[in-house]
Amino acid sequence: MKKTIKVFDLCGEYCIDENDVKNLSQVLIDEIRNGYKVELDFSEVDTVLTAFLNSVIGDLFEEFDYNIIKQHFTFTEDTSKAIKEKFYRSLENAKNFYESPKEKQEEIKERVRKIFIKEIDVNEPIQHSSG
Amino acid sequence: MNPSNIPRAEVYDLRNIDQPPSYKYFLDTNILKFVFARSFIREKTYQIEYYPQFFRTLTKNKIFKFTFIYNLLELMAVLDRVEEELLQIKIIKSYRQNNLEQYLLSRQAIFEDVQKSLNLLTTTINIDTITDYFNIDYSIDLYDFVYHRLAQSGETAIVTDDYEFIFIPDVKVFTANQNAIQTASRFRRLNSLS
């Protein structure tokens, strides 16, 4: 059974932020759980950031393994090559990470976290002198 | 109190802004990072929550937003480090060979995302800028000072997670950094759009 999910209906014209990630991820997860194969329709969508797809793929990997994800997704015919490439690239990157041993995953996660969180450390409260 | 420790910017809490004013928004590298380079390993931080959201709001409202080539290069450096970790490029040589193409394509995809979503500007630092830089009474690096000069024109706002920007006089700073917001509020530099 196949179900077509129109991304525009869930995320609008711009696939950028985490609220939209959550909206889309939850629907995709539910459809796969319900036994559907999902056809993604990106018509009317103007912008799909790579980071957005990374986040969606991250959510999917929390629930399913690589083979299930790969087997369950197709795209409508009018989907651009660029979007498909982004999706599959993100999937392969995630596979590389999630198929590493758990210990290795934690190690990589921590290193990536430090790259992102470095700015936060800089922003720790500065003690101002008074008077 | 040292003047450099007193907030002098007009600070705005961007977390719940639906209708941003029509300034030209300069996006600092730290914002580019949270919008464009976040990987599938996602931290539940306010940066990941609010900066892409604000970016989307600016995009939706077709408001001019830009960054400098210098910031894009900084972003690429961050991305390189993330990809190196994810693809373990440094760790195993065979991985590097097998994943080099994937790595370069990921880099290219982000580059294209930025190019499509933002105006990219070049900037030059001339001797007058450097002279002025040595006469300021607050702490900031030279590149950030260039943005400061730009922002003082009045029509430009800076979107940043960097706490230090609130100490720059006469600039508009849009941030979700709680420390910056609280400090600005304490010194009555926190502005409201209503």
Chai-1 contact restraints between the chains, C-beta under 6 A:
chainA,res_idxA,chainB,res_idxB,connection_type,confidence,min_distance_angstrom,max_distance_angstrom,comment,restraint_id
A,Y14,B,R56,contact,1.0,0.0,6.0,A-B,restraint_1
A,Y14,B,T59,contact,1.0,0.0,6.0,A-B,restraint_2
A,I16,B,P52,contact,1.0,0.0,6.0,A-B,restraint_3
A,I16,B,R56,contact,1.0,0.0,6.0,A-B,restraint_4
A,D17,B,P52,contact,1.0,0.0,6.0,A-B,restraint_5
A,D17,B,Q53,contact,1.0,0.0,6.0,A-B,restraint_6
A,D17,B,R56,contact,1.0,0.0,6.0,A-B,restraint_7
A,E18,B,E49,contact,1.0,0.0,6.0,A-B,restraint_8
A,L49,B,D113,contact,1.0,0.0,6.0,A-B,restraint_9
A,T50,B,A109,contact,1.0,0.0,6.0,A-B,restraint_10
A,T50,B,I110,contact,1.0,0.0,6.0,A-B,restraint_11
A,T50,B,D113,contact,1.0,0.0,6.0,A-B,restraint_12
A,A51,B,F36,contact,1.0,0.0,6.0,A-B,restraint_13
A,A51,B,R38,contact,1.0,0.0,6.0,A-B,restraint_14
A,N54,B,S39,contact,1.0,0.0,6.0,A-B,restraint_15
A,N54,B,F40,contact,1.0,0.0,6.0,A-B,restraint_16
A,S55,B,R42,contact,1.0,0.0,6.0,A-B,restraint_17
A,I57,B,F40,contact,1.0,0.0,6.0,A-B,restraint_18
A,G58,B,F40,contact,1.0,0.0,6.0,A-B,restraint_19
A,G58,B,R42,contact,1.0,0.0,6.0,A-B,restraint_20
A,K86,B,A109,contact,1.0,0.0,6.0,A-B,restraint_21
A,R89,B,L105,contact,1.0,0.0,6.0,A-B,restraint_22
A,N93,B,L86,contact,1.0,0.0,6.0,A-B,restraint_23
A,A94,B,F40,contact,1.0,0.0,6.0,A-B,restraint_24
A,F97,B,L86,contact,1.0,0.0,6.0,A-B,restraint_25
A,I108,B,E85,contact,1.0,0.0,6.0,A-B,restraint_26
A,K109,B,I41,contact,1.0,0.0,6.0,A-B,restraint_27
A,R111,B,E85,contact,1.0,0.0,6.0,A-B,restraint_28
A,V112,B,I41,contact,1.0,0.0,6.0,A-B,restraint_29
A,V112,B,V82,contact,1.0,0.0,6.0,A-B,restraint_30
A,V112,B,E85,contact,1.0,0.0,6.0,A-B,restraint_31
A,R113,B,E43,contact,1.0,0.0,6.0,A-B,restraint_32
A,I115,B,R81,contact,1.0,0.0,6.0,A-B,restraint_33
A,I115,B,V82,contact,1.0,0.0,6.0,A-B,restraint_34
A,E119,B,N30,contact,1.0,0.0,6.0,A-B,restraint_35
A,E119,B,D161,contact,1.0,0.0,6.0,A-B,restraint_36
A,N123,B,Y163,contact,1.0,0.0,6.0,A-B,restraint_37
A,N123,B,N177,contact,1.0,0.0,6.0,A-B,restraint_38
A,N123,B,N179,contact,1.0,0.0,6.0,A-B,restraint_39
A,P125,B,N179,contact,1.0,0.0,6.0,A-B,restraint_40
A,H128,B,N5,contact,1.0,0.0,6.0,A-B,restraint_41
